């Protein structure tokens, strides 16, 4: 059963996505606007990729505050901090936490960069019923003039009904084909 | 014979995935390898280096955590420069998670779980058996370098995407492989 996270019809949910050149004060500026509007910050993921900072944030707003008003105020971030801002009202079912997954896995891939690493690995996973929840990738600079750049891909996913041994075998085959190191290991996520 | 020192092999060079051979005896070549490793370490902002990182597939490591400039306080307990041939883990206790980097994997960090205390045996440049035990940062550095001898990178030991991975916070342009980078890291 999906768990209902104190969803309140009187407090509509919104998803804010914003990204722009990194500098000190972006989170504070966004949080200040939401605070002044009487909004509650719920779940968020914010990170910096190279010189860009990105915000992915769920918040609730007072029912009396219109979407137009929220947009108007949040769009100030475009001028003040050079962010691209998007605001999406969430449907009630989108605000629910997914059921706790039975099995999580971590897939790590690294080796010389080449086109198709992310595509081939994630296609294999999706064909085998793995639902990806987190992805981090990094391309390293080439070590020497003739040296290849390196690529690192780490992802976490829900295994659902996938057969771990079979999936590991398929990933090993793909790793050999792509010339990269691939590993799949279960993630222990027990509440203690 | 050791190749010329002062160049660090960078990921994705497949050499880093190769297991290293034991050093047969502490002869002049082995002593030179430890000297090359130490010299190279001193030219880079790292606290440790393993022979594969300078292109030599032999079991030799150097660690010197006093080279770390990042820590506010020097750790209370350390051995200064540790230079070992054929290092072997004898005992391990406890666990700690440390955010590691690697001179061979620039611009990337990962949280790795290691033993908090280790006892290691190896051979010094004079061929004498050396046994030492250590904990904390120095233990982490030694384990990281010994992993290199088995072709294992810290990338193999990260356990969780959500909390164990952190991109390097400083994206300053990386100098060429032959010159020191800007921040200290394990080798």
Interface residues (C-beta under 8 A of the other chain):
Chain A: X47 X48 X49 X50 X51 X106 X108 X110 X111 X112 X113 X134 X135 X136 X138 X140 X141 X143 X144 X147 X148 X149 X150 X151 X152 X154 X155 X156 X181 X183 X185 X187
Chain B: X9 X10 X11 X12 X13 X17 X105 X106 X107 X108 X153 X155 X156 X158 X159 X160 X161 X162 X165 X167 X171 X174 X177
